[in-house]
Amino acid sequence: MSLSSDLREPATRPQARLQMIDCDVHHAMRSETDLYPYLSAKWRRHLETYGARRPVPYVHSAPYPKAAPALSRKDAWPANGGPPGSDLAFMQEQLLDRYDVEYGLLHLLSPSGMDQRDQDLGAAICRAINEWQYREWTQKEPRLKAAVVVPGEDAAASVAEIEHWAGNPDFVQVSMITHSIEPLGRRRYWPIYEAAARNGFAVGLHTSGYNGHAVTPTGWASFYAEEHQEVAISQQAVVTSLVCEGVLARNPDLRVVIVEAGFAWAASLLWRLDRHWARMRDEVAHLTRPPSAYIGEQMWFTTQQMDEPERAEDMRRIIDWIGWDRLLFATDYPHWDFDDPETAFKIRMSEEERRKIFRDNARTAYRLS
């Protein structure tokens, strides 16, 4: 992509630096044995003897080799060993201090309790992950806020995990994988949304997980480039399911954040959903307003992976359609497609627009002071 010289200069760099809220920061474990102090002897023995089993025919790798080792920037590997995102001091230096981050919202990609075949093991892993996040991350660095990781295919266990952490200010959202066994709007997941709303948590849906099926509608793709592209498509399915199944309508206090799928596609999706609702609203009589009305009040989209049209001014039109109050800035640190807040946007924004995207919208979505 070529940009004219006047667009190469970061248009969003302020005269006075603005503290930002980064809505997608990936921390990691040096080893999965990091969870052992937070697991019972029973589950430690289970993992040592049988290991964890996800619903895919891959034990120690993802279905597709990724574009970079650990999905990460070359400069994100800590000098003292461990994978990117595993060293808190290095994260503080490279991200939190470097960009004056007011809050960083943590999203752990692996391990996951929700895509474990053994649901009891999945619940134990989720509790251990949450204890590990609390003890090793948020208690040591108050700028970091965690997500309550839940074993979403087991609604009762998920509700219990949410209730366990309710009222703890270190946790601001509930996290589920998006490649679930059924579309996330189905009734089996409703108790989770109700518990999240009841306890003041947002629901952060970061593209992740495995359900035993290919991410495409027609089977396994040949290349990582194809699988990576399907991220946005799978998140469109998540949004559609949550709206059409009535999750937002039934829970007016529920706040949902769609994480790491870009956002340009939301404009056309909102238009299409409203058109279909206008024609077939008798089928979804539980929706008393157009889908865009629910999304415009209860759902947010993180900016990463940043959509960059050839004509920079087209970005402004896209955001106008979606709403300047619906976007949350995210870097996706420490991954290879990290978005630098100083250069990510190629459009000039007013100070009010910048404050909304880089800070104020996140304060609303996550109820941050």
LOGU-621601 format. One record per residue (C-alpha): x, y, z; residue in one letter; residue number from 1. Coordinates in Angstrom, 1 decimal. Example, Ala and Ser with C-alpha at 12.3 -4.5 7.8 and 13.67 -1.06 7.14 Angstrom:
2
<pt u="12.3" v="-4.5" w="7.8" type="A" seq="1"/>
<pt u="13.7" v="-1.1" w="7.1" type="S" seq="2"/>
% end
This chain:
369
<pt u="0.0" v="0.0" w="0.0" type="M" seq="1"/>
<pt u="1.4" v="3.4" w="-0.9" type="S" seq="2"/>
<pt u="0.6" v="6.6" w="1.0" type="L" seq="3"/>
<pt u="1.1" v="10.1" w="-0.1" type="S" seq="4"/>
<pt u="3.8" v="12.0" w="1.8" type="S" seq="5"/>
<pt u="1.3" v="14.1" w="3.8" type="D" seq="6"/>
<pt u="-0.3" v="10.9" w="5.1" type="L" seq="7"/>
<pt u="2.9" v="9.3" w="6.3" type="R" seq="8"/>
<pt u="3.2" v="11.8" w="9.1" type="E" seq="9"/>
<pt u="1.3" v="10.3" w="12.1" type="P" seq="10"/>
<pt u="-1.8" v="12.4" w="12.1" type="A" seq="11"/>
<pt u="-2.9" v="11.4" w="15.6" type="T" seq="12"/>
<pt u="0.3" v="12.5" w="17.5" type="R" seq="13"/>
<pt u="-1.0" v="15.1" w="20.0" type="P" seq="14"/>
<pt u="0.7" v="18.3" w="21.0" type="Q" seq="15"/>
<pt u="0.3" v="17.2" w="24.6" type="A" seq="16"/>
<pt u="0.5" v="13.4" w="25.0" type="R" seq="17"/>
<pt u="-2.7" v="11.6" w="25.8" type="L" seq="18"/>
<pt u="-2.7" v="8.7" w="28.2" type="Q" seq="19"/>
<pt u="-4.3" v="5.8" w="26.4" type="M" seq="20"/>
<pt u="-6.1" v="2.6" w="27.4" type="I" seq="21"/>
<pt u="-4.9" v="-0.4" w="25.4" type="D" seq="22"/>
<pt u="-7.7" v="-2.9" w="25.1" type="C" seq="23"/>
<pt u="-5.8" v="-5.9" w="23.9" type="D" seq="24"/>
<pt u="-2.5" v="-6.8" w="25.6" type="V" seq="25"/>
<pt u="-1.3" v="-10.5" w="25.5" type="H" seq="26"/>
<pt u="0.5" v="-11.8" w="28.5" type="H" seq="27"/>
<pt u="1.9" v="-15.3" w="28.5" type="A" seq="28"/>
<pt u="3.2" v="-18.1" w="30.7" type="M" seq="29"/>
<pt u="6.9" v="-19.1" w="30.6" type="R" seq="30"/>
<pt u="5.6" v="-22.7" w="30.8" type="S" seq="31"/>
<pt u="2.2" v="-24.2" w="31.5" type="E" seq="32"/>
<pt u="3.7" v="-25.4" w="34.7" type="T" seq="33"/>
<pt u="3.2" v="-21.8" w="35.9" type="D" seq="34"/>
<pt u="-0.3" v="-22.9" w="36.7" type="L" seq="35"/>
<pt u="0.8" v="-25.8" w="39.0" type="Y" seq="36"/>
<pt u="0.8" v="-23.7" w="42.2" type="P" seq="37"/>
<pt u="-2.8" v="-22.8" w="41.5" type="Y" seq="38"/>
<pt u="-4.0" v="-26.4" w="40.6" type="L" seq="39"/>
<pt u="-4.9" v="-29.1" w="43.1" type="S" seq="40"/>
<pt u="-2.6" v="-32.2" w="43.3" type="A" seq="41"/>
<pt u="-5.3" v="-34.1" w="41.5" type="K" seq="42"/>
<pt u="-5.2" v="-31.9" w="38.4" type="W" seq="43"/>
<pt u="-1.4" v="-31.6" w="38.4" type="R" seq="44"/>
<pt u="-1.2" v="-35.4" w="38.3" type="R" seq="45"/>
<pt u="-3.9" v="-35.5" w="35.5" type="H" seq="46"/>
<pt u="-1.9" v="-33.1" w="33.3" type="L" seq="47"/>
<pt u="1.4" v="-34.9" w="34.0" type="E" seq="48"/>
<pt u="-0.2" v="-38.2" w="33.1" type="T" seq="49"/>
<pt u="-2.7" v="-37.5" w="30.4" type="Y" seq="50"/>
<pt u="-2.1" v="-33.9" w="29.4" type="G" seq="51"/>
<pt u="-4.7" v="-31.5" w="28.1" type="A" seq="52"/>
<pt u="-6.9" v="-32.4" w="25.2" type="R" seq="53"/>
<pt u="-8.5" v="-29.8" w="22.9" type="R" seq="54"/>
<pt u="-11.1" v="-30.9" w="20.3" type="P" seq="55"/>
<pt u="-8.6" v="-30.8" w="17.5" type="V" seq="56"/>
<pt u="-6.1" v="-33.4" w="16.3" type="P" seq="57"/>
<pt u="-3.2" v="-31.3" w="17.4" type="Y" seq="58"/>
<pt u="-1.7" v="-31.7" w="20.8" type="V" seq="59"/>
<pt u="1.2" v="-29.3" w="20.9" type="H" seq="60"/>
<pt u="0.5" v="-26.9" w="18.0" type="S" seq="61"/>
<pt u="-2.1" v="-24.8" w="16.3" type="A" seq="62"/>
<pt u="-3.8" v="-26.2" w="13.2" type="P" seq="63"/>
<pt u="-1.8" v="-23.7" w="11.1" type="Y" seq="64"/>
<pt u="1.8" v="-22.6" w="11.5" type="P" seq="65"/>
<pt u="1.8" v="-18.9" w="12.3" type="K" seq="66"/>
<pt u="3.5" v="-16.2" w="10.4" type="A" seq="67"/>
<pt u="6.1" v="-15.5" w="13.2" type="A" seq="68"/>
<pt u="7.4" v="-17.5" w="16.2" type="P" seq="69"/>
<pt u="4.9" v="-17.1" w="19.0" type="A" seq="70"/>
<pt u="3.0" v="-14.8" w="16.7" type="L" seq="71"/>
<pt u="5.2" v="-12.0" w="18.0" type="S" seq="72"/>
<pt u="7.5" v="-9.1" w="17.1" type="R" seq="73"/>
<pt u="11.2" v="-10.0" w="16.9" type="K" seq="74"/>
<pt u="12.0" v="-7.4" w="19.6" type="D" seq="75"/>
<pt u="9.4" v="-8.7" w="22.0" type="A" seq="76"/>
<pt u="11.4" v="-11.7" w="23.3" type="W" seq="77"/>
<pt u="12.6" v="-11.0" w="26.9" type="P" seq="78"/>
<pt u="16.4" v="-11.1" w="27.4" type="A" seq="79"/>
<pt u="16.1" v="-13.5" w="30.4" type="N" seq="80"/>
<pt u="14.2" v="-16.1" w="28.4" type="G" seq="81"/>
<pt u="10.6" v="-17.1" w="28.1" type="G" seq="82"/>
<pt u="8.1" v="-16.2" w="25.3" type="P" seq="83"/>
<pt u="6.9" v="-12.7" w="24.4" type="P" seq="84"/>
<pt u="4.5" v="-11.4" w="27.0" type="G" seq="85"/>
<pt u="5.9" v="-13.5" w="29.8" type="S" seq="86"/>
<pt u="8.1" v="-10.9" w="31.5" type="D" seq="87"/>
<pt u="6.2" v="-8.2" w="33.4" type="L" seq="88"/>
<pt u="9.1" v="-5.9" w="33.7" type="A" seq="89"/>
<pt u="9.8" v="-6.1" w="30.0" type="F" seq="90"/>
<pt u="6.2" v="-5.4" w="29.2" type="M" seq="91"/>
<pt u="6.2" v="-2.4" w="31.5" type="Q" seq="92"/>
<pt u="9.3" v="-1.0" w="29.7" type="E" seq="93"/>
<pt u="8.3" v="-1.9" w="26.1" type="Q" seq="94"/>
<pt u="4.6" v="-1.0" w="26.3" type="L" seq="95"/>
<pt u="3.2" v="0.5" w="29.4" type="L" seq="96"/>
<pt u="5.9" v="3.1" w="30.0" type="D" seq="97"/>
<pt u="6.8" v="3.6" w="26.4" type="R" seq="98"/>
<pt u="3.3" v="4.6" w="25.4" type="Y" seq="99"/>
<pt u="2.1" v="6.0" w="28.7" type="D" seq="100"/>
<pt u="-0.7" v="3.4" w="29.0" type="V" seq="101"/>
<pt u="-3.2" v="4.2" w="31.7" type="E" seq="102"/>
<pt u="-4.7" v="0.7" w="31.6" type="Y" seq="103"/>
<pt u="-3.9" v="-2.4" w="29.7" type="G" seq="104"/>
<pt u="-6.6" v="-5.0" w="29.2" type="L" seq="105"/>
<pt u="-5.1" v="-8.5" w="29.4" type="L" seq="106"/>
<pt u="-6.2" v="-11.3" w="27.1" type="H" seq="107"/>
<pt u="-4.6" v="-14.8" w="27.6" type="L" seq="108"/>
<pt u="-4.7" v="-16.9" w="24.5" type="L" seq="109"/>
<pt u="-3.2" v="-20.1" w="25.8" type="S" seq="110"/>
<pt u="-4.0" v="-22.3" w="27.6" type="P" seq="111"/>
<pt u="-7.8" v="-22.1" w="27.5" type="S" seq="112"/>
<pt u="-10.2" v="-23.9" w="29.8" type="G" seq="113"/>
<pt u="-13.2" v="-23.5" w="27.4" type="M" seq="114"/>
<pt u="-11.9" v="-25.7" w="24.7" type="D" seq="115"/>
<pt u="-10.9" v="-28.6" w="26.9" type="Q" seq="116"/>
<pt u="-12.6" v="-31.9" w="26.2" type="R" seq="117"/>
<pt u="-12.7" v="-32.7" w="29.9" type="D" seq="118"/>
<pt u="-15.0" v="-30.0" w="31.2" type="Q" seq="119"/>
<pt u="-14.0" v="-30.5" w="34.9" type="D" seq="120"/>
<pt u="-10.3" v="-30.0" w="33.9" type="L" seq="121"/>
<pt u="-11.4" v="-27.0" w="31.9" type="G" seq="122"/>
<pt u="-13.0" v="-25.4" w="35.0" type="A" seq="123"/>
<pt u="-9.9" v="-26.2" w="37.1" type="A" seq="124"/>
<pt u="-7.7" v="-24.6" w="34.5" type="I" seq="125"/>
<pt u="-9.8" v="-21.4" w="34.4" type="C" seq="126"/>
<pt u="-9.7" v="-21.0" w="38.1" type="R" seq="127"/>
<pt u="-5.9" v="-21.5" w="38.0" type="A" seq="128"/>
<pt u="-5.5" v="-19.0" w="35.2" type="I" seq="129"/>
<pt u="-7.5" v="-16.4" w="37.1" type="N" seq="130"/>
<pt u="-5.5" v="-16.9" w="40.3" type="E" seq="131"/>
<pt u="-2.3" v="-16.7" w="38.3" type="W" seq="132"/>
<pt u="-3.4" v="-13.5" w="36.6" type="Q" seq="133"/>
<pt u="-4.3" v="-12.0" w="39.9" type="Y" seq="134"/>
<pt u="-1.2" v="-13.0" w="41.8" type="R" seq="135"/>
<pt u="1.4" v="-12.6" w="39.1" type="E" seq="136"/>
<pt u="0.1" v="-9.7" w="37.0" type="W" seq="137"/>
<pt u="-2.6" v="-7.4" w="38.2" type="T" seq="138"/>
<pt u="-1.5" v="-7.3" w="41.9" type="Q" seq="139"/>
<pt u="2.0" v="-6.5" w="40.8" type="K" seq="140"/>
<pt u="1.0" v="-3.9" w="38.1" type="E" seq="141"/>
<pt u="-2.1" v="-1.9" w="38.8" type="P" seq="142"/>
<pt u="-2.2" v="-0.6" w="35.3" type="R" seq="143"/>
<pt u="-3.1" v="-4.0" w="34.1" type="L" seq="144"/>
<pt u="-6.7" v="-5.3" w="34.2" type="K" seq="145"/>
<pt u="-7.6" v="-9.0" w="33.7" type="A" seq="146"/>
<pt u="-10.5" v="-10.9" w="32.2" type="A" seq="147"/>
<pt u="-12.3" v="-13.6" w="34.2" type="V" seq="148"/>
<pt u="-11.5" v="-16.6" w="32.0" type="V" seq="149"/>
<pt u="-14.5" v="-19.1" w="32.1" type="V" seq="150"/>
<pt u="-15.1" v="-22.6" w="30.8" type="P" seq="151"/>
<pt u="-17.9" v="-21.3" w="28.6" type="G" seq="152"/>
<pt u="-19.2" v="-24.7" w="27.4" type="E" seq="153"/>
<pt u="-20.1" v="-25.4" w="31.1" type="D" seq="154"/>
<pt u="-22.5" v="-22.5" w="31.9" type="A" seq="155"/>
<pt u="-22.9" v="-23.5" w="35.6" type="A" seq="156"/>
<pt u="-19.1" v="-23.6" w="36.2" type="A" seq="157"/>
<pt u="-18.7" v="-20.3" w="34.3" type="S" seq="158"/>
<pt u="-21.3" v="-18.6" w="36.5" type="V" seq="159"/>
<pt u="-19.5" v="-19.9" w="39.6" type="A" seq="160"/>
<pt u="-16.2" v="-18.5" w="38.3" type="E" seq="161"/>
<pt u="-17.8" v="-15.1" w="37.6" type="I" seq="162"/>
<pt u="-19.3" v="-15.0" w="41.0" type="E" seq="163"/>
<pt u="-16.0" v="-15.9" w="42.6" type="H" seq="164"/>
<pt u="-14.3" v="-12.8" w="41.2" type="W" seq="165"/>
<pt u="-17.2" v="-10.4" w="41.3" type="A" seq="166"/>
<pt u="-16.4" v="-7.2" w="43.0" type="G" seq="167"/>
<pt u="-12.6" v="-7.6" w="42.5" type="N" seq="168"/>
<pt u="-11.4" v="-4.4" w="40.8" type="P" seq="169"/>
<pt u="-8.5" v="-6.2" w="39.1" type="D" seq="170"/>
<pt u="-11.1" v="-8.0" w="36.8" type="F" seq="171"/>
<pt u="-13.2" v="-5.9" w="34.4" type="V" seq="172"/>
<pt u="-14.5" v="-8.4" w="31.9" type="Q" seq="173"/>
<pt u="-15.4" v="-12.0" w="31.3" type="V" seq="174"/>
<pt u="-13.5" v="-13.9" w="28.5" type="S" seq="175"/>
<pt u="-14.8" v="-16.7" w="26.3" type="M" seq="176"/>
<pt u="-13.4" v="-18.2" w="23.2" type="I" seq="177"/>
<pt u="-15.2" v="-17.3" w="20.0" type="T" seq="178"/>
<pt u="-14.8" v="-20.6" w="18.2" type="H" seq="179"/>
<pt u="-17.4" v="-22.3" w="20.4" type="S" seq="180"/>
<pt u="-19.4" v="-25.5" w="20.0" type="I" seq="181"/>
<pt u="-22.5" v="-23.5" w="19.1" type="E" seq="182"/>
<pt u="-23.0" v="-19.9" w="18.0" type="P" seq="183"/>
<pt u="-22.5" v="-17.8" w="21.1" type="L" seq="184"/>
<pt u="-26.0" v="-16.4" w="21.1" type="G" seq="185"/>
<pt u="-27.5" v="-19.8" w="21.8" type="R" seq="186"/>
<pt u="-29.4" v="-20.3" w="25.1" type="R" seq="187"/>
<pt u="-26.8" v="-22.7" w="26.6" type="R" seq="188"/>
<pt u="-24.6" v="-19.6" w="27.0" type="Y" seq="189"/>
<pt u="-27.3" v="-17.2" w="28.4" type="W" seq="190"/>
<pt u="-26.5" v="-17.8" w="32.1" type="P" seq="191"/>
<pt u="-23.0" v="-16.5" w="31.5" type="I" seq="192"/>
<pt u="-24.1" v="-13.2" w="30.0" type="Y" seq="193"/>
<pt u="-26.7" v="-12.8" w="32.7" type="E" seq="194"/>
<pt u="-24.0" v="-13.3" w="35.4" type="A" seq="195"/>
<pt u="-21.6" v="-11.0" w="33.7" type="A" seq="196"/>
<pt u="-24.2" v="-8.2" w="33.5" type="A" seq="197"/>
<pt u="-25.4" v="-8.8" w="37.0" type="R" seq="198"/>
<pt u="-21.9" v="-8.4" w="38.4" type="N" seq="199"/>
<pt u="-20.9" v="-5.4" w="36.3" type="G" seq="200"/>
<pt u="-18.5" v="-7.2" w="33.9" type="F" seq="201"/>
<pt u="-18.2" v="-6.6" w="30.2" type="A" seq="202"/>
<pt u="-17.9" v="-9.6" w="28.0" type="V" seq="203"/>
<pt u="-14.7" v="-9.6" w="26.0" type="G" seq="204"/>
<pt u="-14.8" v="-11.8" w="22.9" type="L" seq="205"/>
<pt u="-11.3" v="-12.2" w="21.6" type="H" seq="206"/>
<pt u="-10.9" v="-14.3" w="18.5" type="T" seq="207"/>
<pt u="-9.6" v="-17.6" w="19.9" type="S" seq="208"/>
<pt u="-10.2" v="-21.2" w="20.6" type="G" seq="209"/>
<pt u="-11.0" v="-24.5" w="18.8" type="Y" seq="210"/>
<pt u="-14.2" v="-26.3" w="18.6" type="N" seq="211"/>
<pt u="-13.2" v="-29.3" w="16.5" type="G" seq="212"/>
<pt u="-14.3" v="-27.6" w="13.3" type="H" seq="213"/>
<pt u="-12.5" v="-25.5" w="10.6" type="A" seq="214"/>
<pt u="-12.9" v="-21.8" w="11.0" type="V" seq="215"/>
<pt u="-14.3" v="-21.5" w="7.5" type="T" seq="216"/>
<pt u="-17.9" v="-22.5" w="6.6" type="P" seq="217"/>
<pt u="-16.7" v="-25.1" w="4.1" type="T" seq="218"/>
<pt u="-13.7" v="-26.9" w="5.7" type="G" seq="219"/>
<pt u="-10.0" v="-26.5" w="6.4" type="W" seq="220"/>
<pt u="-8.2" v="-23.9" w="4.4" type="A" seq="221"/>
<pt u="-4.8" v="-24.5" w="2.9" type="S" seq="222"/>
<pt u="-2.9" v="-21.6" w="4.2" type="F" seq="223"/>
<pt u="-2.4" v="-19.5" w="7.4" type="Y" seq="224"/>
<pt u="-3.2" v="-16.4" w="5.2" type="A" seq="225"/>
<pt u="-6.7" v="-17.9" w="4.7" type="E" seq="226"/>
<pt u="-7.2" v="-18.8" w="8.3" type="E" seq="227"/>
<pt u="-6.0" v="-15.4" w="9.4" type="H" seq="228"/>
<pt u="-8.5" v="-13.7" w="7.1" type="Q" seq="229"/>
<pt u="-11.4" v="-15.7" w="8.6" type="E" seq="230"/>
<pt u="-10.9" v="-14.0" w="11.9" type="V" seq="231"/>
<pt u="-13.1" v="-11.1" w="10.8" type="A" seq="232"/>
<pt u="-15.7" v="-13.4" w="9.3" type="I" seq="233"/>
<pt u="-16.0" v="-15.5" w="12.4" type="S" seq="234"/>
<pt u="-16.5" v="-12.4" w="14.5" type="Q" seq="235"/>
<pt u="-19.3" v="-11.2" w="12.2" type="Q" seq="236"/>
<pt u="-21.0" v="-14.5" w="13.0" type="A" seq="237"/>
<pt u="-20.6" v="-13.9" w="16.7" type="V" seq="238"/>
<pt u="-22.1" v="-10.4" w="16.5" type="V" seq="239"/>
<pt u="-25.0" v="-11.7" w="14.3" type="T" seq="240"/>
<pt u="-25.7" v="-14.5" w="16.7" type="S" seq="241"/>
<pt u="-25.7" v="-12.3" w="19.8" type="L" seq="242"/>
<pt u="-28.1" v="-9.8" w="18.2" type="V" seq="243"/>
<pt u="-30.5" v="-12.2" w="16.5" type="C" seq="244"/>
<pt u="-30.8" v="-14.7" w="19.3" type="E" seq="245"/>
<pt u="-31.8" v="-11.7" w="21.6" type="G" seq="246"/>
<pt u="-28.8" v="-11.7" w="24.0" type="V" seq="247"/>
<pt u="-28.5" v="-8.0" w="23.9" type="L" seq="248"/>
<pt u="-32.2" v="-7.4" w="24.0" type="A" seq="249"/>
<pt u="-32.7" v="-9.7" w="27.0" type="R" seq="250"/>
<pt u="-29.8" v="-8.1" w="28.9" type="N" seq="251"/>
<pt u="-29.9" v="-4.3" w="28.4" type="P" seq="252"/>
<pt u="-27.1" v="-3.9" w="30.9" type="D" seq="253"/>
<pt u="-24.7" v="-6.3" w="29.1" type="L" seq="254"/>
<pt u="-21.6" v="-4.7" w="27.5" type="R" seq="255"/>
<pt u="-19.8" v="-6.7" w="24.8" type="V" seq="256"/>
<pt u="-16.4" v="-6.0" w="23.3" type="V" seq="257"/>
<pt u="-15.3" v="-7.6" w="20.0" type="I" seq="258"/>
<pt u="-11.6" v="-8.0" w="20.2" type="V" seq="259"/>
<pt u="-8.9" v="-8.3" w="17.4" type="E" seq="260"/>
<pt u="-11.0" v="-8.6" w="14.3" type="A" seq="261"/>
<pt u="-10.7" v="-5.1" w="12.8" type="G" seq="262"/>
<pt u="-13.8" v="-3.0" w="12.5" type="F" seq="263"/>
<pt u="-14.5" v="-1.8" w="9.0" type="A" seq="264"/>
<pt u="-16.7" v="-4.8" w="8.3" type="W" seq="265"/>
<pt u="-19.1" v="-3.6" w="11.1" type="A" seq="266"/>
<pt u="-20.5" v="-0.8" w="8.9" type="A" seq="267"/>
<pt u="-21.8" v="-3.1" w="6.2" type="S" seq="268"/>
<pt u="-22.9" v="-5.7" w="8.7" type="L" seq="269"/>
<pt u="-25.0" v="-3.1" w="10.6" type="L" seq="270"/>
<pt u="-26.6" v="-2.1" w="7.4" type="W" seq="271"/>
<pt u="-27.4" v="-5.6" w="6.3" type="R" seq="272"/>
<pt u="-28.8" v="-6.7" w="9.7" type="L" seq="273"/>
<pt u="-31.1" v="-3.7" w="9.7" type="D" seq="274"/>
<pt u="-32.3" v="-4.4" w="6.2" type="R" seq="275"/>
<pt u="-33.0" v="-8.1" w="7.0" type="H" seq="276"/>
<pt u="-34.7" v="-7.1" w="10.3" type="W" seq="277"/>
<pt u="-37.0" v="-4.7" w="8.4" type="A" seq="278"/>
<pt u="-38.0" v="-7.4" w="6.0" type="R" seq="279"/>
<pt u="-38.2" v="-10.4" w="8.5" type="M" seq="280"/>
<pt u="-38.9" v="-8.8" w="11.8" type="R" seq="281"/>
<pt u="-41.8" v="-11.1" w="12.5" type="D" seq="282"/>
<pt u="-39.3" v="-14.0" w="12.8" type="E" seq="283"/>
<pt u="-37.3" v="-12.3" w="15.5" type="V" seq="284"/>
<pt u="-40.2" v="-10.6" w="17.3" type="A" seq="285"/>
<pt u="-38.0" v="-10.4" w="20.4" type="H" seq="286"/>
<pt u="-36.1" v="-7.6" w="18.7" type="L" seq="287"/>
<pt u="-38.3" v="-4.5" w="19.1" type="T" seq="288"/>
<pt u="-35.6" v="-2.2" w="17.6" type="R" seq="289"/>
<pt u="-33.3" v="-2.5" w="14.6" type="P" seq="290"/>
<pt u="-30.1" v="-4.5" w="15.3" type="P" seq="291"/>
<pt u="-28.0" v="-1.5" w="14.9" type="S" seq="292"/>
<pt u="-29.8" v="0.1" w="17.9" type="A" seq="293"/>
<pt u="-28.7" v="-2.6" w="20.2" type="Y" seq="294"/>
<pt u="-25.1" v="-2.7" w="18.9" type="I" seq="295"/>
<pt u="-24.9" v="1.1" w="19.1" type="G" seq="296"/>
<pt u="-25.6" v="1.0" w="22.8" type="E" seq="297"/>
<pt u="-24.1" v="-2.3" w="24.0" type="Q" seq="298"/>
<pt u="-21.2" v="-3.3" w="21.8" type="M" seq="299"/>
<pt u="-17.7" v="-2.0" w="21.0" type="W" seq="300"/>
<pt u="-15.0" v="-3.0" w="18.6" type="F" seq="301"/>
<pt u="-11.3" v="-2.8" w="19.1" type="T" seq="302"/>
<pt u="-9.3" v="-1.2" w="16.4" type="T" seq="303"/>
<pt u="-6.7" v="-3.9" w="15.8" type="Q" seq="304"/>
<pt u="-6.2" v="-5.3" w="13.3" type="Q" seq="305"/>
<pt u="-6.2" v="-1.8" w="11.9" type="M" seq="306"/>
<pt u="-8.1" v="-1.4" w="8.7" type="D" seq="307"/>
<pt u="-6.1" v="0.9" w="6.3" type="E" seq="308"/>
<pt u="-8.0" v="1.9" w="3.1" type="P" seq="309"/>
<pt u="-5.9" v="3.2" w="0.2" type="E" seq="310"/>
<pt u="-7.6" v="6.6" w="0.6" type="R" seq="311"/>
<pt u="-7.1" v="7.7" w="4.2" type="A" seq="312"/>
<pt u="-10.3" v="9.8" w="4.1" type="E" seq="313"/>
<pt u="-12.3" v="6.6" w="3.6" type="D" seq="314"/>
<pt u="-11.4" v="5.6" w="7.2" type="M" seq="315"/>
<pt u="-13.3" v="8.6" w="8.5" type="R" seq="316"/>
<pt u="-16.4" v="7.6" w="6.6" type="R" seq="317"/>
<pt u="-16.2" v="4.1" w="8.0" type="I" seq="318"/>
<pt u="-15.9" v="5.4" w="11.6" type="I" seq="319"/>
<pt u="-18.8" v="7.9" w="10.9" type="D" seq="320"/>
<pt u="-21.0" v="4.9" w="9.9" type="W" seq="321"/>
<pt u="-20.0" v="2.8" w="12.9" type="I" seq="322"/>
<pt u="-19.9" v="5.6" w="15.5" type="G" seq="323"/>
<pt u="-17.0" v="7.3" w="17.1" type="W" seq="324"/>
<pt u="-18.1" v="6.1" w="20.5" type="D" seq="325"/>
<pt u="-18.0" v="2.4" w="19.4" type="R" seq="326"/>
<pt u="-14.2" v="2.0" w="18.8" type="L" seq="327"/>
<pt u="-11.6" v="1.1" w="21.4" type="L" seq="328"/>
<pt u="-7.9" v="1.4" w="20.6" type="F" seq="329"/>
<pt u="-5.8" v="-1.8" w="20.9" type="A" seq="330"/>
<pt u="-2.2" v="-2.6" w="20.1" type="T" seq="331"/>
<pt u="-2.2" v="-6.4" w="20.2" type="D" seq="332"/>
<pt u="1.1" v="-6.3" w="22.0" type="Y" seq="333"/>
<pt u="3.4" v="-8.3" w="21.6" type="P" seq="334"/>
<pt u="2.2" v="-9.8" w="18.3" type="H" seq="335"/>
<pt u="3.8" v="-9.3" w="14.9" type="W" seq="336"/>
<pt u="0.9" v="-7.1" w="13.7" type="D" seq="337"/>
<pt u="1.2" v="-4.8" w="16.6" type="F" seq="338"/>
<pt u="-0.5" v="-1.4" w="16.0" type="D" seq="339"/>
<pt u="1.7" v="1.5" w="17.2" type="D" seq="340"/>
<pt u="-0.7" v="4.2" w="18.7" type="P" seq="341"/>
<pt u="1.5" v="6.9" w="17.3" type="E" seq="342"/>
<pt u="1.2" v="5.8" w="13.7" type="T" seq="343"/>
<pt u="-1.9" v="3.5" w="13.4" type="A" seq="344"/>
<pt u="-4.4" v="6.1" w="12.3" type="F" seq="345"/>
<pt u="-3.6" v="7.9" w="9.0" type="K" seq="346"/>
<pt u="-6.4" v="10.4" w="9.4" type="I" seq="347"/>
<pt u="-6.4" v="13.7" w="11.3" type="R" seq="348"/>
<pt u="-8.7" v="13.6" w="14.3" type="M" seq="349"/>
<pt u="-10.0" v="16.3" w="16.6" type="S" seq="350"/>
<pt u="-8.9" v="16.1" w="20.2" type="E" seq="351"/>
<pt u="-12.4" v="14.9" w="21.2" type="E" seq="352"/>
<pt u="-12.3" v="12.1" w="18.6" type="E" seq="353"/>
<pt u="-8.9" v="11.0" w="19.8" type="R" seq="354"/>
<pt u="-9.9" v="11.0" w="23.4" type="R" seq="355"/>
<pt u="-12.9" v="8.8" w="22.6" type="K" seq="356"/>
<pt u="-11.0" v="6.2" w="20.7" type="I" seq="357"/>
<pt u="-7.8" v="6.1" w="22.7" type="F" seq="358"/>
<pt u="-9.3" v="6.4" w="26.2" type="R" seq="359"/>
<pt u="-12.9" v="7.6" w="27.0" type="D" seq="360"/>
<pt u="-14.8" v="4.8" w="25.1" type="N" seq="361"/>
<pt u="-12.8" v="2.2" w="27.0" type="A" seq="362"/>
<pt u="-13.6" v="3.9" w="30.3" type="R" seq="363"/>
<pt u="-17.3" v="3.6" w="29.4" type="T" seq="364"/>
<pt u="-17.1" v="0.0" w="28.1" type="A" seq="365"/>
<pt u="-15.2" v="-1.3" w="31.1" type="Y" seq="366"/>
<pt u="-16.5" v="1.1" w="33.7" type="R" seq="367"/>
<pt u="-12.9" v="2.3" w="34.5" type="L" seq="368"/>
<pt u="-12.5" v="5.4" w="36.7" type="S" seq="369"/>
% end
